[in-house]
């Protein structure tokens, strides 16, 4: 699971964008 960190850093902006969209839409 150590390799997850690098993917998490790259995926974070997209993840937050989706969360923001869901919260705003919901």
Secondary structure, 3 states (H helix, E strand, C coil): CCCHHHHHHHHHHHHHHHHHHHHHHC
